[in-house]
Amino acid sequence: MANNNRSSNQLVVQQAQAALEQLKFEAAQELGIQIPQDGYYGNMITRDTGRIGGNITRRLVQIAEQQLAGQAGQFSR
């Protein structure tokens, strides 16, 4: 699949690219949205891309909350 990322967004941790791509595909699959095989998202409905992005954001916040909750236990000793 081609990576035609023309976004100005820069990853802070470059190694996270594969994990973020996996999250994107999982979110789309859960929502029943077909990801374009050619990697070009320009023909997708904005509503669908927004739903995928919202789902990813929700998951990332959940992951961060779980990590913070785990770290909070370390500091309360």
N, C-alpha and C positions, 0 to 999 in steps of 0.2 A: 504494500500500500504506500502510495506516495505521501511524503510529508511536505505539503505545500503551505507551511505555516508562515503567513505574511504578517502575523501579529507583531505588534511592538512590545508585547509582554515578554519579559525575560525571567527565566527560572532562577531562583536564588540558589537552589541545589540542583545542579544539572542531572545528577543521578536519579532524580525523581521523575524524569520524563516518562519512562516505561510504566511506572506505577500510575501516573496521571492518565496515560493513554488507556491503561486497563480499566481504571475507574470510569472513563468516558464510555468505553464499550459496554461495561456492566450496567451502567445507568441507562444507556440507550436500550439495551436488551430488556431490562426490567420495565421500561416505559413502552416497549413495543415499537420503538423508532428504529428505522433502518439507517445505518451509517453508510454514507457513500463509499463505495469500494475504491474510487479514484482519489479519495482524500480531499475532494473539493466540496466545501460546505455551502458554497454560494447559492446552490439551488434548493437548499433545505428551507423549510418554513421557519421563520423566526421564532414562532411559538415553540416548535420542537427543540431548537437549539437552546432556547431559554429554559425549557424544562430539564434538558440534560445538564446544563450549567447549574441550575438550582439544586438538582439532585446531587451533583458532585460537591457543591458547596456545603450542603447539609451533611454529607458524609465526612468531609474534611473537618467540619466543626465537631462532629461527633468523635472522630479520631483524636483531635486535639484535646477535647474535654476528658476523654479517657486517659490520655497520657498525662494531662495535668493532675487528674485525680490520683493517678498512681504516684506521681512525684510528690504530691502534697503529703502522702503517707510517709515519705522518706524524711521530710522536714519536721514532722511533728513529734519526733522522738526526743 
